[in-house]
Amino acid sequence: MLDHVTKNADGWRNPRGEPALSDVHGSVPVSHRSKIGRMFAFIGPGYLVATGYMDPGNWATSLAGGSRFGYALLFVALLSNVIAILLQALCSRLGVASGRDLAQACRDSFPRPVSFVLWILAEFAICATDLAEVIGTAIGLNLLFGIPLELGVIITALDVFLILGLQKLGFRFVEALVIALLAVIAACFFVQIGLADPDWGAVIRGFAPTTEIVTNPDMLYLALGILGATVMPHNLYLHSAIVQTRKHDTSERGIREAIRFATWDSTFALMFALTINASILILAAAAFHGNGSGEVADLGKAHELLNPLLGSSLAPTLFAVALICCGLNSTVTATIAGQAVMEGFIHIKLQPWLRRLITRCIAIVPAAIVTIAYGEQGAGTLLILSQVVLSLQLPFAIVPLVMFTADKRKMGAFVAPRWQTIGASAASILIITLNIKLVVDFFTGA
């Protein structure tokens, strides 16, 4: 850990152990003389994080919101993104300034039994994330190539070889693949929106708040769904770990610059994620709202309706391509998050491909059983259940993050500004409250 941080950060129960993701820690040099060169060297981790905000759960809520209420819920997507930017900024600060990722910080701050429980909860969250990826990718393969869902679920297990090859090439190659797939997703949606020809005046007005979101119970429920599914627990562990892949100047000035550049990276990447999520909502509003399609939240139904409504076979094809790219991206990020959580909490080191194979099998078994027994409808139900599991785990990741970054003993000179802590605390309370409501509604059938 950085010497000047060690002297100030005396609030940790345990000394810092091995660095986060030791196989890639400090593997990307930041040695450019120009400020712009150093800034570009930090671009990458934010885009890995951004993939977590474009999972199939987000697709479903955006499709439902756009198909039922047009462009009105674009403001909620914008608000969700602002909250995400704030929380991910704290992740950057924790990783760069303390030399610990969130898992390591929990291990070094809490008693062992508490840390063990947090580890188990984090593992459940990552398995739930993996489950959503398995189902989402299988649906995409089914839509594009006609591969049965049961077989698609099994095929997704082969992605361990993709991860193994990428990690041998270096972390910059991992980032490059993720950014390239994000570019494909963006291109697919831009073409589909062009075919849908939305009302751009209504799109702009949709980003402004409206009282109807609160007064209309149905709209409020969908708004809660979009907000509640915003922050993914594994993203907080992921970001605080991968931001440490940069080998920067370890002086106080260098650390402040690294925090600033890492925050810019995640902010711009999350604005890109907003563009994608808004594009899904805009597409649903332009293609389905007002056309008698009703609420469309099912990915397969959306794909089926795009062709006759837009009059082009290209639109549903691009929709399926974007879904598969989204699944592949999430595969990469969930692998790294799983590695960070296991190594950070309990010092267990496994080869990344072995770690991925284990978690993938845990996700594939229930996904395969349900899809074989109940088909696409059962897979959709399992997808919703995975989001409920993530919601239950969320407080156990957000609360420690805000606590650590607000603690001057732990963070020293790099403690989060008061306004950032207050904003993150308010956002955390909002997100946690909404998640509790969604979980209660799920189990009570409300």
Secondary structure in CASP SS format (residue, H / E / C, confidence):
PFRMAT SS
TARGET T0000
AUTHOR 0000-0000-0000
METHOD secondary structure of the structure
MODEL  1
M C 1.00
L C 1.00
D H 1.00
H H 1.00
V H 1.00
T H 1.00
K H 1.00
N H 1.00
A C 1.00
D C 1.00
G C 1.00
W C 1.00
R C 1.00
N C 1.00
P C 1.00
R C 1.00
G C 1.00
E C 1.00
P C 1.00
A C 1.00
L C 1.00
S C 1.00
D C 1.00
V C 1.00
H C 1.00
G C 1.00
S C 1.00
V E 1.00
P E 1.00
V C 1.00
S C 1.00
H C 1.00
R C 1.00
S C 1.00
K H 1.00
I H 1.00
G H 1.00
R H 1.00
M H 1.00
F H 1.00
A H 1.00
F C 1.00
I C 1.00
G C 1.00
P H 1.00
G H 1.00
Y H 1.00
L H 1.00
V H 1.00
A H 1.00
T H 1.00
G H 1.00
Y H 1.00
M H 1.00
D C 1.00
P H 1.00
G H 1.00
N H 1.00
W H 1.00
A H 1.00
T H 1.00
S H 1.00
L H 1.00
A H 1.00
G H 1.00
G H 1.00
S H 1.00
R H 1.00
F H 1.00
G C 1.00
Y C 1.00
A C 1.00
L C 1.00
L H 1.00
F H 1.00
V H 1.00
A H 1.00
L H 1.00
L H 1.00
S H 1.00
N H 1.00
V H 1.00
I H 1.00
A H 1.00
I H 1.00
L H 1.00
L H 1.00
Q H 1.00
A H 1.00
L H 1.00
C H 1.00
S H 1.00
R H 1.00
L H 1.00
G H 1.00
V H 1.00
A H 1.00
S H 1.00
G C 1.00
R C 1.00
D C 1.00
L H 1.00
A H 1.00
Q H 1.00
A H 1.00
C H 1.00
R H 1.00
D H 1.00
S H 1.00
F C 1.00
P C 1.00
R H 1.00
P H 1.00
V H 1.00
S H 1.00
F H 1.00
V H 1.00
L H 1.00
W H 1.00
I H 1.00
L H 1.00
A H 1.00
E H 1.00
F H 1.00
A H 1.00
I H 1.00
C H 1.00
A H 1.00
T H 1.00
D H 1.00
L H 1.00
A H 1.00
E H 1.00
V H 1.00
I H 1.00
G H 1.00
T H 1.00
A H 1.00
I H 1.00
G H 1.00
L H 1.00
N H 1.00
L H 1.00
L H 1.00
F H 1.00
G C 1.00
I C 1.00
P C 1.00
L H 1.00
E H 1.00
L H 1.00
G H 1.00
V H 1.00
I H 1.00
I H 1.00
T H 1.00
A H 1.00
L H 1.00
D H 1.00
V H 1.00
F H 1.00
L H 1.00
I H 1.00
L H 1.00
G H 1.00
L H 1.00
Q H 1.00
K H 1.00
L H 1.00
G C 1.00
F H 1.00
R H 1.00
F H 1.00
V H 1.00
E H 1.00
A H 1.00
L H 1.00
V H 1.00
I H 1.00
A H 1.00
L H 1.00
L H 1.00
A H 1.00
V H 1.00
I H 1.00
A H 1.00
A H 1.00
C H 1.00
F H 1.00
F H 1.00
V H 1.00
Q H 1.00
I H 1.00
G H 1.00
L H 1.00
A H 1.00
D C 1.00
P C 1.00
D C 1.00
W H 1.00
G H 1.00
A H 1.00
V H 1.00
I H 1.00
R H 1.00
G H 1.00
F C 1.00
A C 1.00
P C 1.00
T C 1.00
T C 1.00
E H 1.00
I H 1.00
V H 1.00
T H 1.00
N C 1.00
P H 1.00
D H 1.00
M H 1.00
L H 1.00
Y H 1.00
L H 1.00
A H 1.00
L H 1.00
G H 1.00
I H 1.00
L H 1.00
G H 1.00
A C 1.00
T C 1.00
V C 1.00
M C 1.00
P H 1.00
H H 1.00
N H 1.00
L H 1.00
Y H 1.00
L H 1.00
H H 1.00
S H 1.00
A H 1.00
I H 1.00
V H 1.00
Q H 1.00
T H 1.00
R E 1.00
K E 1.00
H C 1.00
D C 1.00
T C 1.00
S C 1.00
E H 1.00
R H 1.00
G H 1.00
I H 1.00
R H 1.00
E H 1.00
A H 1.00
I H 1.00
R H 1.00
F H 1.00
A H 1.00
T H 1.00
W H 1.00
D H 1.00
S H 1.00
T H 1.00
F H 1.00
A H 1.00
L H 1.00
M H 1.00
F H 1.00
A H 1.00
L H 1.00
T H 1.00
I H 1.00
N H 1.00
A H 1.00
S H 1.00
I H 1.00
L H 1.00
I H 1.00
L H 1.00
A H 1.00
A H 1.00
A H 1.00
A H 1.00
F C 1.00
H C 1.00
G C 1.00
N C 1.00
G C 1.00
S C 1.00
G C 1.00
E C 1.00
V C 1.00
A C 1.00
D C 1.00
L H 1.00
G H 1.00
K H 1.00
A H 1.00
H H 1.00
E H 1.00
L H 1.00
L H 1.00
N H 1.00
P H 1.00
L H 1.00
L H 1.00
G C 1.00
S C 1.00
S C 1.00
L H 1.00
A H 1.00
P H 1.00
T H 1.00
L H 1.00
F H 1.00
A H 1.00
V H 1.00
A H 1.00
L H 1.00
I H 1.00
C H 1.00
C H 1.00
G H 1.00
L H 1.00
N H 1.00
S H 1.00
T H 1.00
V H 1.00
T H 1.00
A H 1.00
T H 1.00
I H 1.00
A H 1.00
G H 1.00
Q H 1.00
A H 1.00
V H 1.00
M H 1.00
E H 1.00
G H 1.00
F H 1.00
I H 1.00
H C 1.00
I C 1.00
K C 1.00
L C 1.00
Q C 1.00
P H 1.00
W H 1.00
L H 1.00
R H 1.00
R H 1.00
L H 1.00
I H 1.00
T H 1.00
R H 1.00
C H 1.00
I H 1.00
A H 1.00
I H 1.00
V H 1.00
P H 1.00
A H 1.00
A H 1.00
I H 1.00
V H 1.00
T H 1.00
I H 1.00
A H 1.00
Y H 1.00
G H 1.00
E H 1.00
Q H 1.00
G H 1.00
A H 1.00
G H 1.00
T H 1.00
L H 1.00
L H 1.00
I H 1.00
L H 1.00
S H 1.00
Q H 1.00
V H 1.00
V H 1.00
L H 1.00
S H 1.00
L H 1.00
Q H 1.00
L C 1.00
P H 1.00
F H 1.00
A H 1.00
I H 1.00
V H 1.00
P H 1.00
L H 1.00
V H 1.00
M H 1.00
F H 1.00
T H 1.00
A H 1.00
D C 1.00
K H 1.00
R H 1.00
K H 1.00
M H 1.00
G H 1.00
A H 1.00
F H 1.00
V C 1.00
A C 1.00
P C 1.00
R H 1.00
W H 1.00
Q H 1.00
T H 1.00
I H 1.00
G H 1.00
A H 1.00
S H 1.00
A H 1.00
A H 1.00
S H 1.00
I H 1.00
L H 1.00
I H 1.00
I H 1.00
T H 1.00
L H 1.00
N H 1.00
I H 1.00
K H 1.00
L H 1.00
V H 1.00
V H 1.00
D H 1.00
F H 1.00
F H 1.00
T H 1.00
G C 1.00
A C 1.00
END
